[in-house]
Amino acid sequence: MDDGDDDDSSSQFFVWPLVLCCYQLDESIGRRRGKLDLFHVKVPDITSDKPALPLQFGKPEEILKPEETSGILDGKWSHSRGRRLFATAHASGEIKLHQLRKKSDDEIPGPVAESYFTLDFKTQSDLPSGTRGIPPLCLSLSWASKSTTMGLLNDTSDSPLPIVSTYSNGKVAVHDVMFLESGGVSIVERDSWDAHNMFTNPAEVWSADFVGAETVLSCGDEGKLKLWDLRATNRPMHVLSPFDAGATCASQHPRHEYLVACGSYDETICLYDTRYLSAKSHVSKTKELGGGIWRIKWHPYLDERMLVAAMHGGCRVVEVDNLESLQGTPYDAEDEEPQFTFGVTKKFTEHQSMAYGADWLVCKHPTRNGFFEAAASCSFYDRAVFLWDTLP
């Protein structure tokens, strides 16, 4: 699940474009089917005195149907160079790219706010290099963020925009998304490597993210976190073992380039500053949050807030204290590293099965220093999706 809000433009367009990715195993034929729906969630009039909640989904537009796509295990937005691209990770091993587009007047059958956008298919990747026989599942993907690729994100740049992806056969890959003069988009694998194993067999790489301009942190089912220099991926720079179970997700902070939050099946989250991994095993670690951590999404504006999909525990809003210690120049390696503390400010427990996806719905207030925020979250077996208030 992901929404199209990376700045305050959604409030200008009066809707959040919310994408729901689906996955289902058809046991009768042994095939993983997928589905991609686009919802238009109305942004509330936060200037009025009327209550802003509850939010409404609106009628979905079916972008990809089960008969035409494999299961979708992850999806992420990129807002750069005047485009809004949505990348999806598929059980068939490919990455697919769609572009968000405003509909023309003759394409809108009803009220504007109910069907203002659509997603146009642009391209897809080849199968991972070295694939033989049944292709591995593409389990996750992450775009290089604005904080790590500021030089790539101006509209005139012709530099590729990287995506890191992870696979069920223990591999991690980096693809370059290139913007063509014709207006098209292409995606080409730059590198792939064997990243995680367990008892000499490949271990699922559940997630990875960019941390800094030339490094990637990957999370393996064997419980290890590995930091890779993309200029030499023959072996990791650091191997960390902070968890008592498999490492499931990595999420780079959108404004602190080297800060990354990592989650685990053991229900905890670790925060790392990857510049100082040699000094200590981890910066800070939460207590058990009441469910295995599957996804972490940092708040679009507030540095200290994160949204957590905690599987059987539902969802959590977690606040991190003392992040202001990262402002300015880096601390010296000989100094005491800043320690962070965590607090759960909101629990959402309406899901009746594992909460696998969650994302923020946020817009800035047009006239005063503030914003409106909520969350969307989805769960697996009961096929449920909710919109809910994130404030205590």
NORURLIN-V764688 format. One record per residue. N is the residue number from 0. RES is the residue in one letter. OMEGA is omega in degrees with one decimal (* if undefined). NEAR is the number of other ideal C-beta (glycine too) atoms within 10 Angstrom. Layout:
N/RES/OMEGA/NEAR  N/RES/OMEGA/NEAR
//
This chain:
0/M/176.4/22  1/D/178.2/23  2/D/-173.3/21  3/G/-173.8/23  4/D/174.5/22  5/D/175.2/16  6/D/-177.3/13  7/D/-176.9/16  8/S/179.7/13  9/S/178.6/21  10/S/176.2/21  11/Q/-176.4/10  12/F/174.0/16  13/F/176.1/15  14/V/164.7/20  15/W/169.8/26  16/P/-174.9/23  17/L/-177.0/25  18/V/177.6/25  19/L/179.5/20  20/C/-173.9/25  21/C/-178.6/19  22/Y/177.2/18  23/Q/176.2/14  24/L/174.5/12  25/D/-173.2/11  26/E/-178.3/7  27/S/179.9/6  28/I/178.9/7  29/G/-178.0/7  30/R/175.7/14  31/R/-178.8/17  32/R/179.9/19  33/G/179.0/22  34/K/179.9/20  35/L/-179.8/25  36/D/176.7/19  37/L/176.8/22  38/F/173.4/23  39/H/-178.9/24  40/V/-177.8/22  41/K/172.3/15  42/V/-178.0/22  43/P/174.4/20  44/D/-174.3/12  45/I/175.6/17  46/T/-177.9/10  47/S/178.2/8  48/D/-179.2/5  49/K/178.0/8  50/P/-178.2/7  51/A/-179.2/14  52/L/6.7/11  53/P/173.2/10  54/L/179.7/21  55/Q/-178.8/12  56/F/-168.7/16  57/G/-178.1/20  58/K/-177.4/11  59/P/169.0/17  60/E/-179.4/17  61/E/-177.8/10  62/I/176.1/20  63/L/-178.1/22  64/K/-178.3/12  65/P/-177.5/16  66/E/-176.2/7  67/E/179.0/10  68/T/176.1/22  69/S/-179.0/22  70/G/-179.3/22  71/I/-174.4/23  72/L/178.5/22  73/D/176.7/26  74/G/-177.3/22  75/K/175.7/18  76/W/164.6/19  77/S/177.3/21  78/H/-178.5/17  79/S/175.4/22  80/R/177.6/16  81/G/-179.5/8  82/R/170.8/17  83/R/-178.1/18  84/L/176.0/24  85/F/-179.3/23  86/A/-179.7/25  87/T/178.5/26  88/A/-170.0/25  89/H/178.8/26  90/A/177.9/22  91/S/174.1/18  92/G/-177.0/21  93/E/166.3/19  94/I/177.4/23  95/K/-179.5/24  96/L/171.5/22  97/H/177.8/24  98/Q/177.3/16  99/L/-177.9/18  100/R/171.3/13  101/K/177.1/11  102/K/171.6/14  103/S/-176.2/8  104/D/-177.4/6  105/D/176.5/6  106/E/-174.7/11  107/I/-175.8/15  108/P/-175.2/8  109/G/177.8/9  110/P/-174.4/11  111/V/-175.1/14  112/A/-178.8/15  113/E/-177.4/16  114/S/-173.7/19  115/Y/-176.6/17  116/F/165.5/18  117/T/177.0/18  118/L/178.4/22  119/D/175.7/10  120/F/-179.0/12  121/K/-177.6/19  122/T/174.0/18  123/Q/-179.7/15  124/S/167.1/23  125/D/172.8/13  126/L/-179.5/14  127/P/-179.5/21  128/S/-179.6/11  129/G/-179.0/10  130/T/175.7/15  131/R/-179.6/6  132/G/-178.9/5  133/I/-177.4/9  134/P/177.0/18  135/P/173.3/22  136/L/168.5/21  137/C/-169.1/29  138/L/-177.5/21  139/S/173.7/27  140/L/176.2/24  141/S/173.2/25  142/W/167.8/21  143/A/-172.9/24  144/S/179.0/21  145/K/-176.4/16  146/S/-179.7/18  147/T/-175.3/22  148/T/-177.6/18  149/M/179.1/11  150/G/-178.5/9  151/L/-163.8/17  152/L/173.8/17  153/N/-170.6/11  154/D/-177.1/9  155/T/-177.3/5  156/S/175.3/14  157/D/176.8/10  158/S/179.6/14  159/P/176.6/19  160/L/-172.1/22  161/P/169.3/20  162/I/171.2/26  163/V/-178.4/25  164/S/-177.0/26  165/T/-168.4/32  166/Y/-177.8/24  167/S/179.8/19  168/N/175.7/22  169/G/-176.3/22  170/K/167.7/22  171/V/179.4/26  172/A/171.7/24  173/V/176.3/21  174/H/174.2/25  175/D/174.1/16  176/V/-176.0/24  177/M/-178.6/15  178/F/-172.1/20  179/L/178.9/10  180/E/179.8/6  181/S/-175.5/6  182/G/179.1/9  183/G/-179.7/10  184/V/174.0/17  185/S/178.2/15  186/I/-173.4/22  187/V/177.4/12  188/E/176.5/17  189/R/-176.7/13  190/D/170.0/15  191/S/-176.7/18  192/W/174.6/17  193/D/-170.0/14  194/A/-173.1/25  195/H/176.1/27  196/N/178.3/14  197/M/-178.6/15  198/F/177.6/6  199/T/176.9/5  200/N/178.6/9  201/P/175.7/19  202/A/177.8/20  203/E/174.3/22  204/V/-170.0/28  205/W/-176.3/25  206/S/172.3/28  207/A/176.1/27  208/D/173.7/28  209/F/175.0/25  210/V/-168.4/26  211/G/-171.6/18  212/A/-172.6/15  213/E/-178.5/12  214/T/178.7/19  215/V/173.5/27  216/L/-178.6/30  217/S/-175.5/27  218/C/-175.5/29  219/G/-179.9/26  220/D/178.1/21  221/E/175.8/19  222/G/-176.7/21  223/K/168.2/21  224/L/-178.8/27  225/K/178.0/21  226/L/-173.7/19  227/W/169.2/25  228/D/-174.8/15  229/L/177.2/17  230/R/179.8/8  231/A/-173.8/10  232/T/179.9/18  233/N/173.7/8  234/R/-176.6/10  235/P/174.7/20  236/M/180.0/16  237/H/172.1/15  238/V/-175.2/12  239/L/-179.5/20  240/S/-175.9/12  241/P/-169.1/18  242/F/176.3/24  243/D/178.7/12  244/A/-176.9/14  245/G/175.0/20  246/A/-168.0/31  247/T/-174.4/26  248/C/173.7/25  249/A/-178.8/27  250/S/178.4/25  251/Q/176.8/25  252/H/-174.9/23  253/P/-177.9/18  254/R/175.2/15  255/H/-166.5/16  256/E/-172.4/21  257/Y/-178.6/19  258/L/-178.4/24  259/V/174.7/25  260/A/-178.4/24  261/C/-178.3/27  262/G/-174.1/30  263/S/169.1/24  264/Y/-177.7/19  265/D/171.2/17  266/E/-179.1/21  267/T/175.4/20  268/I/172.7/27  269/C/171.0/22  270/L/178.1/22  271/Y/160.7/26  272/D/-169.3/25  273/T/175.7/19  274/R/-170.6/15  275/Y/-179.0/16  276/L/179.8/19  277/S/-174.8/8  278/A/-177.2/13  279/K/-176.2/13  280/S/175.9/11  281/H/179.2/17  282/V/-178.0/20  283/S/-178.8/20  284/K/178.5/17  285/T/163.7/22  286/K/176.6/10  287/E/-173.2/14  288/L/174.3/20  289/G/178.3/16  290/G/177.2/22  291/G/-175.1/23  292/I/-179.7/29  293/W/178.3/22  294/R/175.8/25  295/I/177.0/25  296/K/175.4/22  297/W/179.5/22  298/H/-179.0/19  299/P/-174.9/21  300/Y/-174.1/16  301/L/-173.1/14  302/D/-167.7/17  303/E/-173.9/16  304/R/174.7/20  305/M/177.3/23  306/L/-172.0/24  307/V/168.1/30  308/A/-169.1/31  309/A/172.9/30  310/M/-176.8/24  311/H/178.5/14  312/G/-176.5/21  313/G/-178.2/22  314/C/-179.8/28  315/R/163.4/26  316/V/-175.7/23  317/V/175.8/20  318/E/-178.7/17  319/V/177.6/21  320/D/172.5/13  321/N/176.1/12  322/L/179.0/19  323/E/177.5/10  324/S/178.8/13  325/L/-178.1/19  326/Q/175.9/8  327/G/-176.1/7  328/T/179.6/5  329/P/175.7/11  330/Y/179.1/15  331/D/-178.2/9  332/A/-179.8/10  333/E/179.6/6  334/D/176.0/10  335/E/-179.2/9  336/E/179.4/16  337/P/178.3/15  338/Q/-177.5/12  339/F/173.8/19  340/T/-171.6/10  341/F/173.9/19  342/G/175.5/11  343/V/-177.5/16  344/T/179.5/12  345/K/172.8/17  346/K/174.2/16  347/F/-171.2/21  348/T/-179.4/14  349/E/179.9/12  350/H/-179.2/26  351/Q/173.2/12  352/S/-170.4/13  353/M/175.2/19  354/A/-174.6/29  355/Y/-178.0/20  356/G/176.8/21  357/A/176.0/29  358/D/-179.9/25  359/W/165.9/23  360/L/-170.7/23  361/V/169.2/24  362/C/178.0/23  363/K/174.9/18  364/H/-173.5/13  365/P/-172.8/10  366/T/-179.7/8  367/R/-176.1/9  368/N/-178.9/6  369/G/-178.6/9  370/F/172.2/16  371/F/177.7/18  372/E/173.4/20  373/A/178.6/20  374/A/169.0/24  375/A/179.3/26  376/S/-176.7/25  377/C/-179.9/22  378/S/-163.4/23  379/F/-168.7/17  380/Y/179.6/10  381/D/174.0/11  382/R/-174.7/11  383/A/173.6/14  384/V/-174.9/19  385/F/164.6/18  386/L/-173.9/18  387/W/-178.5/17  388/D/-177.6/15  389/T/-178.4/19  390/L/-178.0/10  391/P/*/9
//
